[in-house]
Amino acid sequence: MLRHYVELKAKHPARLLLYRLGDFFECFFEDAIQLSRLLELTLTGKEGGERICPPIARRPSPRCRALLRRIGPPWAKRGHL
């Protein structure tokens, strides 16, 4: 999954990438740091293989949607949440 994130981020460096994992939205690396500052989230981390432990920011799905809508575009555009 992290490999996929890195590939997508390389194609879209200006976008904040969020993954829906179960009941949570999660983001990694610089996106996690940026989102944690915007939404006042605690950064966490977990093993990503090959000794990679990226910063992770996660938020339950309904709460993340509401907070991102408050922030406004570009993340709150219709169809992106």
N, C-alpha and C positions, 0 to 999 in steps of 0.2 A: 504494500500500500504506500509506503513512503517513497518508493521508487516512482510510482505513478504520480504522487504529489510533486516530486522534484521535476518530472517531465512536464506536467501541466504548468507549474510555476515558471519554468523556463520559457514556455510559450506565451504566458500571460503574466509577466512580472508585476504589472501595476494593479492586478486584481487581488482581492482578499479571497483566498480559497477556503471554503468550509466543507467538511465531509460530514455526512449524516451517518453516524455509527450507532445503531440502536435508537435509543431515546435521546441521543445527544448530537449536537453539532460540535465538531472538533476542528481545530486548525493547528498548524505546526510551524516551527522555526520562526522567521520574522513575522509571519502573519499572526502567530500566537502572541508574540510580544506586543504587536500593534493592537490586537483585539483586547488583550488583557488591560492595556492602558485605557482604551476607549470605554470598556464596559466594567472596569475595576474588577477583573477576574484574577484569581490566583493561578500562576503558572505551575504546571505539573510536568512530569516526564515519565516515559516508560521505554524499556528496551526496544530498539528498532532494528536489531540485527547488526552484526559486525561492529559492535561497541558504540553504536549511534544511540544517543539518548536526547532526542530533540525536545525543546520546550513545547508544551502542549497547553492550549487553552480550550476548555470545553464548557458547554452550557446546555442544559436541558432544552430540547427542541422548542416547546412553546415559549419559554422565557427568552430564548435567543432571538426568535422571530420578532417578538415585541420590542426588544432592545434595539435590534438592527433597524426596525422601522423608525424608531425615534431618532436614530442617527441620521437617517435620510439617505438620499442617493449618494453614491451609485449602488449601494448594497440593497436598497429597498425597492429597486425597480420591479415592476410587476413581472412575475414569473421567475425571479431569482431567489425567492425565499420559499 
